[in-house]
Amino acid sequence: MFHIDDYILFHNGEIEVGIDPSTVEKIYSSHKANLKKEYIAASSPKKKITYNEFYIRKKLITVNEFSEFITDTSYITESEREGWGWGWSNRWIKKEKVSWRTPFLDKNDEYYISNSDFFPVMQVTWNDAVEYTNWLSVIYGEKFRLPAEYEWEVFGNFASVGSLMSAGSDPYTKIDSDDDFIHTLEEEIKISEFQLGLLWEWTLDWYKGYDDSIANKDFGNIYKILKGGSLLSDNIQKSKEFRFRRCPTARSPYYGFRVVHT
C-alpha cells in the first residue's frame, strides 16, 4: 500500500519559478561557470504557478524497487534493448552492456548490487521511469507519476536547495572517479534526508520556455528536464532553478528519479 511516511504532502499553493532576465549575465559572469549562457537563460523569466495538492516521495527509487517492477512486467529497459549506456571518463563515452543492472560495468557494480535495497537505481531513461510509474499506479490502484518541474521546485524550496543567484561556481572536486562516486554516494545517502543533489532527477516536463520572450533552439518537445544535479555537478547545476535537458532516451549512472502521488 501507499505508505504516507515515505512522502511529503504539499497542499494547494503558489510558487514563483525562474529568475529575472536581467540577472542572467550577472550570474553567468560572476560564477564563471563552464556552461553556455543559454543554459542559465533557460531559467528565465520569473513565472508564478498555482499548483494542486500532491505528495512527493522523500527518497529516490531504489534498485530493489525497480527490480520488482522488472520482475512483475518483464519490461526491458532501453539500455538493455540497445546494448549500451553513457558513462563518464573525463568525457561522455558510450559503454556497451551497461544497464540498470550493471550501471558501471566494473567492480562498482558488485557494490551497487549488494546494496540494492539502499542505492537508487541508475542508468534509467525518462521512458523507463514513466513505465515504472505506470506500473506503480496499476498495482496500487492510485495515481503515481514523475514530479512536474514546478513540483520538484516546491520540494526543493522545502528542502532548502540553493538558488542560481547564490550558488557557488566551484565543481564538487572530491569526485574524480566512479570509485569515488559510488562510495561518496553511500555516505551521502546515510546522512541525506531527501537525497537531493546525489543524482540528476527526471521530471515530467518537456524542456520549454517559461514564455516566448526567451529564444532557445532546444525548447520544444525534444528534451525532458532533469533537476537537482549529481555528486559530479557544479554547484550552479544543483540550484533549484537550473534546468538540465536530455532526450527521454538518455541514461547514465548519474540519472535517477523519485515519484509523486496525486
Summary of the structure (lengths in Angstrom):
residues: 262
radius of gyration: 17.8
end to end distance: 14.4
largest distance: 50.8
contacts: 827
relative contact order: 0.22
helix: 32%
strand: 20%
